Amino acid sequence: MVIELLVNKGDTEDLGIHWTEQYLDRHPQLKTRFVSGLDKERAEAQDPDIFQHWFELYKTTTQKYNIKPQNRYNMDEKGVMMGYIGKVKVVISRHEKKIYMMQPGN
């Protein structure tokens, strides 16, 4: 993408091996991080109201059916993800708190 922007600007010189480090040195408000993929649905569901509702539902269900703590298990039905985003190095704001990339869930 950077090469395409430079070509459109008329600059056709090679970038060189360490151009990203030089760019980051000139822009101290930026930094690099390795980020993981996060399903779009999971990212959008990070709402305190949704969490509160889920825990209330969990509590009422375990009480209704008298499910004892020793009979509760943690399961993740994520399965195999097509088009999974692995760990990727990205440039972000130095003040960025969330460090993940969204990906389509299906």
Secondary structure as UniProt FT lines:
FT   HELIX           2..9
FT   TURN            17..18
FT   HELIX           19..26
FT   TURN            28..29
FT   STRAND          30..39
FT   HELIX           40..44
FT   HELIX           48..64
FT   TURN            65..66
FT   HELIX           69..71
FT   TURN            82..83
FT   STRAND          88..93
FT   TURN            94..95
FT   STRAND          100..103
//
